Amino acid sequence: MESNDLFDSSDSVRSGKALAHVKTAVFPGPIKLSTGRFLPELKIAYETYGELDPQKDNAVLIFHALSGDSHVAAHDANDDPGWWDLLVGPGKYVDTNRYFVICANVLGGCRGTTGPDSINPETGKEYGVDFPPITVADIVDSQRMLVESLGIERLLAIIGGSLGGLMALDWGTRYPDGVAGIVAIATGPRMTTQALAFDIVARNAIMSDPHFYGGEYYNKEVGPATGLAIARMLGHITYLSQESMNRKFNANRNVGRKIDTSFETKFSVGSYLAYQGGKFVERFDANSYLALTLALDAFDLGEDRDRLVAAMRRSMCRWLFVSFSSDWLFPAFQARELIDAAVAGDKRVSYCNIESYSGHDAFLLENEAPVYGGLTSSFLHNLSLDWRPEDAERRQALTESYGKPASPKKTRVDYDRILELIPPKTKILDLGCGKGELLARLKERGHERLVGVEIEERLVLKCVEKGLDVLQLDVNDGLKSFSDHQFDFVVLSKTMQTIKNVEVVLEEMLRVGTRAIVSFPNLGYKAYRKQLEQGRAPQTDPRKNRKWYNSSDVRFLTIADFEEFCKEKGYRIFKEVALESETGVIVEENAAINSDVFIAVIGR
């Protein structure tokens, strides 16, 4: 939903006000950091929501982004809104009636957790420039100390976006037995060089401010407000996208709003940036900005594919990765790097690249909340079901309280026949898996390794609702995410007619799988022939109101065409099944004319 307020942003609900529900955990030192330096003590400001179950199996830890804090959501109607109220709260996507949610201000922050503006107990003064350099690993280690102090040995889930996503990656790969599932949103294995460049300019703006005083500005009348504001202005440019900026500012491009600032406000976007910079200075510390951006910029899960695969292979949790199409701070290709590494390590992973014009900030705004929130909600629910699968009574109670239907009953007759062709306990990759109906039936049958590939965002969401692992990928680009012979069967059911690169896709299917199962509409079917005789194009697309001009079908073939293709390519057809789809009956006689759906098992 669009806001008419020029100054509205993901920062709008944040302020420097005291937090009414904040708690503080104190850990006596010395606390050793990854650089070899020590902190004399560690204080962590955190907030909790909901109740921890007696079995301690419903804890969800949320990592905030660079400028966030512990106040992820309002605690009651009288509380100030939190930075992720869209996602967290009673009855919301992260339902605090079901989950015990923890959110802590990060190490190096300035909202209650030990950071540069904290008092050093050894000197009685602010740390300032004496605050030791920190890494993402140090931030994660401090939050792990907090979780353990709450008596929680294993988290149900970790959720983090941006910097929080890097922290989630670090936890999942360094403490693999400490979490059942991770939702990593708008993040990547490292910062891009372009993003790094923006941070370098931002830090230079702070350190070049004449009121920075080498970082020792706490007792001065004026601090580095100008440099910090410019740093935040740069940040906001990276959080938005070209389209979101056009939508927000183009209508009144040349009309700046007058505000109390020394920055240029001739243009509307200038007023916005000046306002955001000024508001940020009221609640954030410049030294914290330096410390946290340096930690963020130095993070690297793996500088090449081999190292990235090795890192992801250490994880033991399920993964849900979410990227946004217009995010150029953490572009979608970085999420693909993580997915490829996780898949190579044979990890359980789902992925969705959400279509959005909102840029990096999309994960904090309501426009795409139904998708990223829906994915997160379903992911958490299915993690809960998997926690103690032997407890049937608990699973039933969880399912009923979630209020969503179980896997649907069979709907397509070709699925019945495909199921008959797949032996028990085999590993299956389903291309163009749709709503996941075939995979859901295979899951009920006890197959442990099931992966779907689907291009449509709404269908990816349906698959995640069913507890399936699904990747939003275009099969026309090949299956480079998958290793040779990673699956026993690769299925392409009623999808081949939509494929542009048929030869490439079938070759890839037989690289990734030992066998391939394909099904497609047989254009030689008598009803289709009759349509051609009448001078009309056959309507093979089963979806309502789809005709030649809006169908996704781009290939029209017969059984004979496919058999000839396999012969030319040297593929062996191990099994053929011809169906009359209205009845589901197997056609034995003159299948080329009497069947409208053909299924084949092929291999080398």
C-alpha positions in Angstrom: 0.0 0.0 0.0 1.4 3.4 -1.0 1.8 6.2 1.5 1.0 9.8 0.5 3.5 11.1 3.1 6.8 12.2 1.4 8.8 11.4 4.5 7.3 7.9 5.1 9.9 5.2 5.2 10.9 2.0 6.9 12.3 4.2 9.6 9.1 6.0 10.4 8.2 3.9 13.5 11.6 4.2 15.0 12.8 6.7 17.6 15.3 7.2 20.3 12.6 6.9 23.0 13.3 4.7 26.0 11.9 1.2 25.5 9.3 0.3 28.0 9.7 -3.5 27.9 13.4 -3.9 27.4 15.3 -6.3 29.6 19.1 -6.5 30.1 21.3 -9.6 30.5 24.7 -9.0 32.0 27.6 -11.3 31.3 30.8 -10.7 33.4 34.0 -10.7 31.5 36.5 -11.0 30.2 34.6 -11.7 26.9 37.0 -12.8 24.2 36.3 -11.5 20.7 37.3 -13.1 17.4 40.0 -10.5 16.9 41.7 -11.6 20.2 40.6 -8.5 22.0 38.4 -8.6 25.2 35.4 -6.8 26.7 35.5 -6.4 30.5 31.7 -7.2 30.5 28.8 -7.6 28.1 25.4 -6.2 28.5 22.6 -7.3 26.0 19.3 -5.4 25.7 16.5 -7.7 24.6 12.8 -8.1 24.5 10.6 -11.2 24.5 7.1 -11.9 23.2 4.8 -14.8 24.0 5.5 -17.7 26.3 8.2 -20.3 26.1 6.7 -23.8 26.1 7.7 -26.2 28.9 9.6 -28.3 26.2 11.3 -25.1 25.0 10.6 -26.0 21.4 8.9 -22.8 20.2 11.7 -20.2 20.5 12.2 -17.9 17.5 15.2 -15.5 17.5 14.9 -12.5 15.3 18.0 -10.6 14.1 17.6 -7.0 13.3 19.2 -5.1 10.4 21.9 -2.4 10.7 19.9 0.3 12.5 17.3 -1.8 14.3 17.0 -2.6 17.9 15.3 -5.0 20.3 11.8 -3.5 19.8 10.7 -5.7 17.0 7.0 -5.3 17.8 4.6 -3.6 20.2 3.9 -5.5 23.3 0.3 -4.2 23.8 -2.0 -1.5 22.6 -0.3 1.2 24.7 3.2 0.3 23.5 5.0 2.1 20.6 5.0 0.1 17.3 8.1 -2.0 16.6 10.2 -2.0 13.5 8.6 -5.3 12.3 5.0 -5.0 13.5 3.9 -6.2 10.1 5.4 -9.6 10.8 5.4 -10.2 14.6 2.5 -10.2 17.1 -0.6 -12.1 18.2 -2.2 -13.8 15.2 0.4 -12.3 12.8 2.8 -14.2 10.5 5.2 -14.8 13.4 2.4 -15.5 15.9 3.3 -14.7 19.4 0.4 -16.8 20.6 2.3 -19.8 19.3 6.0 -18.8 19.4 8.3 -17.3 22.0 10.0 -14.5 20.2 13.4 -13.0 21.2 14.9 -9.9 19.7 18.1 -8.4 21.0 20.0 -5.2 20.2 23.3 -6.3 18.5 26.7 -6.1 20.0 28.2 -2.8 18.9 24.8 -1.2 18.8 23.6 1.9 20.7 20.2 0.8 22.1 21.2 -0.9 25.4 23.7 -3.5 24.3 27.4 -2.9 24.9 28.8 -0.7 22.1 31.1 2.3 21.6 28.7 4.7 23.5 28.6 2.3 26.5 30.5 3.0 29.7 33.7 1.0 30.0 33.7 -0.3 33.5 37.5 -0.2 33.6 37.7 3.6 32.8 34.3 4.9 33.8 34.0 6.6 30.4 32.5 5.8 27.1 34.5 3.3 25.1 34.6 5.6 22.0 37.5 4.6 19.8 38.7 2.1 22.4 35.7 -0.1 21.6 37.4 -3.2 20.1 36.7 -4.1 16.4 33.9 -6.7 16.1 32.8 -9.2 13.5 29.4 -10.7 12.6 30.7 -13.8 14.4 31.1 -11.8 17.6 27.6 -10.4 17.3 26.2 -13.9 16.9 28.3 -15.3 19.8 26.9 -12.7 22.1 23.3 -13.5 21.1 24.0 -17.2 21.5 25.1 -16.4 25.1 21.7 -14.7 25.6 19.7 -17.7 24.2 21.6 -20.1 26.4 21.0 -17.9 29.5 17.3 -18.3 28.8 17.7 -22.0 29.1 17.1 -22.7 25.4 19.5 -25.3 23.9 18.0 -25.3 20.4 15.9 -22.7 18.6 12.9 -23.5 16.5 14.0 -20.8 14.1 16.1 -17.8 13.4 14.7 -15.0 11.2 16.9 -12.2 9.9 17.0 -9.6 7.0 20.0 -7.7 5.6 22.6 -7.7 8.3 20.3 -9.9 10.3 20.5 -12.3 7.4 24.3 -12.4 7.6 24.0 -13.2 11.3 21.5 -16.0 10.5 23.9 -17.5 8.0 26.7 -17.3 10.5 24.7 -19.0 13.2 23.4 -21.8 10.9 26.9 -22.7 9.6 28.8 -22.3 12.9 26.2 -23.6 15.4 24.4 -26.2 13.2 22.8 -28.0 16.1 21.4 -24.8 17.6 18.5 -24.2 15.3 15.9 -26.2 13.4 15.2 -23.7 10.6 16.5 -20.3 9.3 14.6 -17.6 7.3 17.3 -15.5 5.6 15.7 -12.4 3.9 17.3 -9.9 1.5 20.8 -11.0 2.2 23.8 -12.8 0.6 27.1 -14.5 1.3 28.9 -11.2 1.3 28.4 -7.5 0.4 28.8 -6.7 -3.3 31.7 -4.3 -4.1 29.1 -1.7 -5.1 27.5 -1.9 -1.7 30.9 -1.9 0.0 31.7 1.3 -1.8 28.6 3.1 -0.4 29.6 2.0 3.1 33.2 3.3 2.6 31.8 6.7 1.5 29.5 6.7 4.5 32.3 6.0 7.0 34.4 8.7 5.4 31.6 11.2 5.7 31.5 10.5 9.5 35.2 10.5 10.1 35.7 13.7 8.0 33.1 15.6 10.0 35.1 18.3 12.0 33.0 17.3 15.0 34.0 13.7 15.0 37.1 14.4 17.1 38.7 11.1 16.2 35.7 9.3 17.8 36.0 11.1 21.1 32.9 13.4 20.8 30.8 12.2 23.7 31.5 15.1 26.0 31.5 17.7 23.2 28.8 20.2 22.7 28.4 19.1 19.0 29.0 15.6 17.6 29.4 14.4 14.0 25.8 14.9 13.2 26.4 16.1 9.6 28.6 13.1 8.7 26.2 10.6 10.3 23.3 12.2 8.5 25.1 12.0 5.2 25.9 8.3 5.9 22.2 7.6 6.5 21.2 9.5 3.3 23.5 7.2 1.3 22.0 4.2 3.1 18.5 5.2 2.2 19.5 5.5 -1.5 20.6 1.8 -1.4 17.4 0.7 0.5 15.2 2.0 -2.3 14.9 1.1 -6.0 14.7 3.3 -9.1 11.0 2.5 -9.5 10.2 3.1 -5.8 12.0 6.5 -6.0 10.1 7.4 -9.2 6.8 6.5 -7.6 7.5 8.5 -4.4 9.1 11.6 -5.8 8.4 12.1 -9.5 5.0 13.7 -9.1 6.5 16.6 -7.2 10.1 16.2 -8.3 11.0 19.9 -8.2 9.0 20.8 -5.1 11.1 20.3 -2.0 9.5 20.5 1.5 10.9 23.1 3.9 12.4 21.5 7.0 14.9 22.7 9.5 18.2 21.5 7.9 21.4 22.7 6.4 21.1 20.2 3.6 19.8 21.0 0.1 16.0 20.7 -0.1 15.3 22.1 -3.6 14.0 18.7 -4.9 11.5 16.4 -3.2 14.0 13.6 -2.9 16.5 16.0 -1.3 13.9 16.9 1.4 13.3 13.2 2.0 17.0 12.4 2.4 17.6 15.4 4.6 14.7 14.5 6.8 15.8 10.8 7.1 19.4 11.9 7.9 18.2 14.3 10.6 15.9 11.7 12.3 18.6 9.1 12.3 21.1 11.4 14.2 18.5 11.6 17.0 18.6 7.9 17.7 21.9 6.5 16.5 25.6 6.7 17.5 28.3 7.5 14.8 30.8 5.1 16.3 28.2 2.3 16.3 27.6 3.0 12.6 31.3 2.6 12.0 31.7 -0.5 14.0 28.6 -2.3 12.6 29.2 -1.4 8.9 32.9 -2.6 9.2 31.6 -5.9 10.7 29.0 -6.2 7.9 31.5 -5.4 5.1 34.1 -7.8 6.4 31.6 -10.8 6.5 32.3 -13.4 3.9 30.7 -16.9 4.1 32.8 -18.1 1.3 34.9 -16.2 -1.3 34.4 -18.8 -4.0 31.9 -21.6 -4.7 33.9 -24.4 -3.0 34.2 -22.5 0.2 30.6 -21.5 0.1 29.5 -25.1 -0.4 31.8 -26.2 2.4 30.2 -23.6 4.7 26.6 -24.5 3.9 27.4 -28.2 4.2 28.1 -27.6 7.9 24.5 -26.6 8.5 21.9 -29.0 9.7 18.8 -26.9 9.6 16.1 -26.2 6.9 16.6 -23.0 5.0 14.1 -20.5 3.6 15.8 -17.8 1.4 13.8 -14.8 0.3 15.1 -12.1 -2.1 13.4 -9.2 -3.9 13.5 -8.5 -7.6 14.4 -4.8 -7.2 16.9 -5.1 -4.4 20.3 -3.9 -5.6 21.9 -3.9 -2.2 21.6 -7.6 -1.9 20.6 -8.7 -5.5 18.8 -11.9 -6.2 21.9 -13.5 -7.8 23.5 -13.5 -4.3 20.6 -15.5 -2.9 21.1 -17.9 -5.9 24.7 -18.4 -4.8 23.5 -19.4 -1.3 20.9 -21.7 -2.8 23.3 -23.4 -5.2 25.7 -24.0 -2.3 22.9 -25.4 0.0 21.6 -27.6 -2.8 25.1 -28.9 -3.6 25.4 -29.8 0.1 22.1 -31.7 -0.2 20.4 -29.4 2.4 16.7 -28.8 2.7 16.1 -25.4 1.2 13.3 -23.3 -0.2 13.6 -20.0 -2.2 11.4 -17.3 -3.5 12.4 -14.1 -5.4 9.5 -11.9 -4.7 8.5 -9.5 -7.5 8.7 -6.0 -5.9 9.4 -2.4 -6.8 10.3 -1.5 -3.2 14.0 -2.3 -3.3 15.9 -3.6 -0.3 13.5 -2.2 2.1 10.7 -4.5 0.8 11.2 -6.8 3.7 10.2 -4.0 6.1 7.2 -2.7 4.1 3.7 -4.0 3.8 3.5 -4.2 0.0 5.0 -7.7 -0.2 4.2 -8.8 3.4 1.5 -11.3 2.4 4.2 -13.2 0.4 7.3 -13.0 2.6 5.1 -13.2 5.7 3.1 -16.1 4.3 6.3 -18.0 3.5 7.7 -17.4 6.9 4.4 -18.4 8.7 4.1 -21.7 6.8 7.9 -22.4 7.2 7.6 -21.9 11.0 4.5 -24.1 11.2 6.1 -27.0 9.4 9.2 -26.7 11.5 7.0 -27.1 14.5 5.4 -30.2 13.0 8.8 -31.7 12.3 10.2 -31.0 15.8 8.7 -34.1 17.4 7.1 -36.1 14.6 6.4 -39.0 16.8 4.0 -36.9 19.0 0.8 -37.4 16.9 -1.4 -35.6 19.5 0.9 -32.5 19.4 1.0 -32.5 15.6 -2.8 -32.6 15.5 -3.2 -29.7 17.9 -0.6 -27.7 15.9 -2.4 -28.4 12.7 -5.8 -27.5 14.1 -4.5 -24.2 15.6 -2.9 -23.2 12.4 -6.2 -23.3 10.6 -4.9 -24.4 7.2 -6.1 -27.5 5.4 -3.9 -30.6 5.1 -2.5 -31.7 1.7 -5.3 -31.8 -0.9 -6.5 -35.1 -2.2 -5.4 -36.2 -5.6 -6.7 -34.1 -8.5 -4.8 -35.1 -11.6 -5.1 -38.6 -13.0 -1.6 -38.5 -14.6 -0.2 -38.2 -11.0 -1.7 -41.6 -10.2 0.2 -43.2 -13.0 3.4 -41.3 -12.2 3.3 -42.4 -8.6 3.1 -46.0 -9.9 6.3 -45.5 -11.8 8.2 -44.2 -8.9 9.7 -46.8 -6.5 9.5 -46.2 -2.7 12.1 -44.2 -0.8 13.7 -42.8 -4.0 14.9 -39.2 -4.3 12.7 -37.0 -6.5 13.1 -33.6 -8.2 9.8 -32.3 -9.6 10.2 -29.6 -12.3 7.2 -27.2 -12.7 5.8 -28.7 -9.6 2.8 -26.3 -9.4 1.0 -26.3 -6.1 3.1 -29.3 -5.0 0.3 -31.9 -5.3 2.5 -34.7 -6.6 5.3 -34.0 -4.1 2.8 -33.8 -1.2 1.5 -37.3 -2.2 5.1 -38.6 -2.4 5.8 -37.1 1.0 2.8 -38.9 2.5 4.2 -42.1 1.0 7.4 -41.6 2.9 10.0 -40.3 0.4 12.5 -38.3 2.4 14.3 -36.3 -0.3 11.8 -34.3 -2.4 12.5 -31.0 -4.1 10.3 -28.9 -6.3 11.1 -26.3 -8.9 8.5 -23.7 -9.8 8.6 -20.3 -11.5 5.3 -18.8 -10.2 5.6 -16.9 -6.9 2.0 -17.8 -5.8 2.7 -21.5 -6.4 5.9 -21.4 -4.5 3.9 -20.1 -1.5 1.5 -23.0 -1.9 4.3 -25.5 -1.8 5.9 -24.0 1.3 2.4 -24.2 2.9 2.5 -27.9 2.4 5.9 -28.2 4.1 7.7 -28.9 0.8 11.2 -27.8 -0.3 10.7 -25.7 -3.4 13.0 -23.4 -5.4 11.7 -20.6 -7.6 13.8 -21.1 -10.7 13.3 -21.1 -14.4 14.1 -24.5 -15.8 14.9 -23.0 -19.2 18.1 -21.7 -17.6 19.1 -25.3 -16.9 19.5 -27.1 -13.6 23.0 -25.8 -12.6 21.9 -25.7 -8.9 21.9 -29.5 -8.8 24.8 -32.0 -8.9 25.2 -35.0 -11.3 23.0 -37.9 -10.3 21.6 -36.1 -7.2 18.2 -37.6 -7.7 16.8 -41.0 -8.7 14.0 -39.5 -10.7 13.4 -36.0 -12.2 9.8 -35.4 -13.1 8.4 -33.0 -15.8 4.7 -33.5 -15.7 2.5 -31.6 -18.2 5.2 -29.0 -18.4 7.3 -30.0 -21.4 4.9 -28.2 -23.8 5.8 -24.9 -22.0 9.6 -25.4 -22.2 11.5 -23.2 -24.6 14.8 -25.1 -24.4 13.6 -28.7 -24.6 16.9 -30.2 -25.5 18.8 -28.4 -22.8 16.2 -29.3 -20.1 16.0 -33.0 -21.0 19.8 -33.2 -21.0 19.9 -31.6 -17.6 17.2 -33.9 -16.3 19.3 -36.9 -17.2 22.4 -35.4 -15.8 20.8 -34.6 -12.4 18.6 -37.8 -12.3 19.2 -41.4 -13.1 15.8 -41.5 -14.8 13.4 -38.8 -16.1 9.6 -39.0 -16.2 7.9 -36.7 -18.6 4.2 -36.3 -19.5 2.7 -34.0 -22.1 -0.5 -33.5 -24.1 -0.6 -35.7 -27.2 -1.5 -33.5 -30.1 -2.4 -36.6 -32.1 -5.4 -37.2 -29.9 -8.6 -37.5 -31.9 -10.4 -34.6 -30.3 -7.4 -32.3 -31.1 -7.3 -33.7 -34.7 -11.0 -32.8 -35.0 -10.3 -29.2 -33.9 -7.6 -29.0 -36.6 -10.0 -30.4 -39.2 -12.4 -27.6 -38.3 -9.6 -25.1 -38.9 -9.1 -24.3 -35.2 -6.0 -24.6 -33.0 -6.2 -27.4 -30.5 -6.7 -26.1 -26.9 -4.3 -28.3 -24.9 -3.9 -26.0 -22.0 -6.3 -27.3 -19.2 -6.6 -24.0 -17.5 -9.9 -22.2 -18.0 -10.1 -19.4 -20.6 -6.6 -20.1 -22.0 -6.4 -20.0 -25.8 -3.7 -19.9 -28.4 -2.8 -16.2 -27.6 -2.5 -16.5 -23.8 -1.5 -20.1 -23.2 1.9 -20.9 -21.7 2.2 -23.8 -24.2 4.9 -23.2 -26.8 5.4 -26.8 -28.0 2.9 -29.0 -29.7 4.0 -32.7 -30.2 2.6 -36.2 -30.6 3.7 -39.5 -29.2 5.4 -40.3 -32.4 7.3 -37.0 -32.3 8.6 -37.7 -28.9 9.6 -41.3 -29.6 11.5 -40.1 -32.7 13.2 -37.3 -30.6 14.4 -39.9 -28.0 15.8 -42.1 -30.8 17.7 -39.2 -32.2 19.2 -38.2 -28.9 20.0 -41.8 -27.9 17.6 -41.8 -25.0 16.1 -45.1 -24.0 12.3 -45.3 -23.2 11.9 -47.7 -20.3 8.2 -47.4 -19.9 5.3 -45.7 -21.8 1.8 -45.0 -20.4 -0.9 -43.5 -22.6 -4.0 -42.1 -20.8 -7.5 -40.8 -21.6 -7.4 -38.0 -19.0 -11.2 -37.6 -18.5 -11.4 -41.2 -17.1 -7.8 -41.9 -16.2 -8.0 -45.1 -18.2 -4.8 -46.5 -19.7 -5.2 -46.7 -23.5 -3.9 -49.9 -24.9 -5.1 -49.8 -28.5 -4.1 -47.1 -31.0 -2.7 -44.8 -28.3 -1.5 -42.3 -30.8 -5.1 -41.3 -31.5 -7.1 -42.4 -28.4 -4.9 -40.9 -25.6 -4.6 -37.2 -24.8 -1.8 -37.6 -22.2 1.4 -39.5 -22.7 3.8 -40.5 -19.9 7.3 -41.9 -20.5 10.2 -43.0 -18.3 13.5 -42.3 -20.1 17.2 -42.7 -19.4 20.5 -43.0 -21.1 
